[in-house]
Amino acid sequence: MAEELIRRAAPKIVRTYHDKSSWGPGPWQSEPDEVRWSDSSTGIRCVLMRARGLGVWMGSCGLPGNHPWERLKAEDIPTGVHGGITAKAVVMGDGSGMTWIGFGCAGPRDFAPGVTDVPRGQRLIYRDQWFAKIQVLRLAVEIVLATGPGAWWEGAHG
């Protein structure tokens, strides 16, 4: 199931630009720093970006026009995505004027490769690119489901 989700989300833009040399060995060394695509099943625009400094993944999805979540604060958006929605903003720079919502993999049990002073004995988990991508795809599906019965099938997705 997870592999199928990853395959259907073929990236359109993949970029690597962070200097990860001080982060030590780990899967982040071979991962990109930015991935953008439109999910083929939902039509939702999706983005994964690595947080500068921390090195953790942040994921976000664009809300289709007139989506009911546009009226909610980020913390009130009812989603099961990792850590909940931590960011909501209207992005004008990409020309869409679309509202984007997103999450980060920087919770209390998440490992950040850019942080060097991790307390001894603390067990943290690095949330890799594939984990973050599955969370973004989950968010895309939740966005579609929140539009109400039939709306997605009638062309309401973005």
C-alpha positions in Angstrom: 0.0 0.0 0.0 2.7 2.5 1.0 4.8 1.7 -2.0 1.8 2.3 -4.3 1.2 5.7 -2.7 4.8 6.6 -3.3 4.8 5.5 -6.9 1.6 7.5 -7.8 3.3 10.7 -6.5 5.9 11.1 -9.2 7.8 14.3 -8.5 7.9 17.1 -11.0 10.6 19.1 -9.2 13.4 17.7 -7.2 16.2 19.9 -5.8 19.2 19.5 -3.5 20.8 22.6 -2.1 21.7 22.2 1.7 25.2 21.6 2.8 24.8 18.4 4.9 28.5 17.7 5.6 28.3 18.6 9.3 25.2 16.4 9.8 27.1 13.2 9.9 26.2 9.9 8.1 22.6 9.0 7.6 19.8 8.7 5.0 19.6 12.5 4.7 22.9 12.5 2.9 21.3 10.9 -0.2 17.9 12.6 0.0 17.0 15.7 -1.9 16.0 18.9 -0.1 12.8 19.8 -2.0 10.2 17.7 -3.9 7.1 19.2 -5.6 4.4 17.3 -7.4 0.6 17.1 -8.0 -0.9 13.9 -6.7 -2.3 11.9 -9.6 -5.2 10.5 -7.6 -6.5 13.6 -5.8 -5.2 16.4 -8.0 -3.8 18.1 -4.8 -0.5 20.1 -5.2 2.1 18.7 -2.7 5.5 19.9 -1.5 8.2 18.4 0.7 11.0 20.7 1.9 13.9 20.2 4.3 14.0 22.8 7.1 17.1 24.8 7.0 19.3 24.2 10.0 17.2 21.4 11.6 17.4 19.2 8.5 13.9 17.7 9.1 11.2 17.3 6.5 8.2 19.7 6.3 5.3 18.7 4.1 2.4 20.8 2.7 -0.5 20.6 0.4 -2.4 23.3 -1.4 -6.1 23.6 -0.6 -8.5 23.7 -3.5 -10.5 27.0 -3.8 -13.4 27.4 -1.3 -12.2 24.5 0.8 -13.8 24.4 4.3 -10.4 24.4 6.0 -9.6 27.8 4.6 -11.7 29.3 7.4 -10.0 27.4 10.2 -6.8 28.2 12.2 -4.0 25.7 11.5 -4.3 24.1 14.9 -8.1 23.6 14.4 -7.7 21.6 11.1 -8.9 18.0 11.8 -6.2 15.8 10.4 -4.3 12.8 11.4 -1.1 13.8 9.7 2.2 13.5 11.7 2.2 16.1 14.5 -0.9 17.8 13.2 -1.1 21.0 11.0 1.6 23.4 12.2 1.5 26.0 9.4 -1.1 27.7 7.2 -0.4 30.5 4.7 -1.6 32.0 1.5 1.3 31.8 -1.0 1.4 34.6 -3.6 5.0 34.0 -4.8 4.1 30.9 -6.8 1.4 32.8 -8.7 -1.4 30.7 -7.4 -2.6 32.7 -4.4 -3.4 29.3 -2.9 -3.8 28.5 0.8 -1.2 25.9 1.8 -1.3 23.8 5.0 1.5 21.8 6.4 3.3 19.9 9.1 6.8 19.3 10.2 8.8 16.3 11.3 10.3 18.2 14.3 8.3 16.8 17.2 9.7 15.8 20.6 10.4 12.2 19.4 11.7 13.2 15.9 15.5 13.2 15.1 16.8 16.3 13.4 20.1 15.7 11.6 21.1 19.3 11.9 20.9 19.3 15.7 24.2 18.2 17.3 23.3 18.5 21.0 20.9 15.6 21.4 20.7 14.5 25.1 22.3 11.2 25.9 20.0 8.2 26.0 17.2 10.0 24.2 15.7 7.7 21.5 14.7 9.8 18.5 13.5 8.6 15.1 14.6 10.2 11.8 11.5 10.7 9.7 12.9 10.2 6.2 11.7 11.4 2.8 9.4 8.4 2.3 7.8 8.8 5.7 7.2 12.5 5.0 5.8 11.8 1.5 3.3 9.3 2.9 2.2 11.9 5.4 1.7 14.5 2.6 -0.3 12.0 0.6 -2.4 11.2 3.6 -3.0 15.0 4.0 -4.0 15.2 0.3 -6.6 12.5 0.8 -7.9 14.1 4.0 -8.3 17.4 2.1 -10.4 15.7 -0.6 -12.5 13.9 1.9 -13.2 17.1 3.9 -14.9 18.7 0.8 -18.0 16.6 1.4 -19.7 13.8 -0.5 -19.4 14.1 -4.3 -17.5 17.4 -4.4 -14.2 15.8 -5.4 -15.8 13.7 -8.1 -17.5 16.8 -9.5 -14.2 18.5 -10.2 -13.7 20.5 -6.9 -10.1 19.4 -6.5 -7.2 21.6 -7.4 
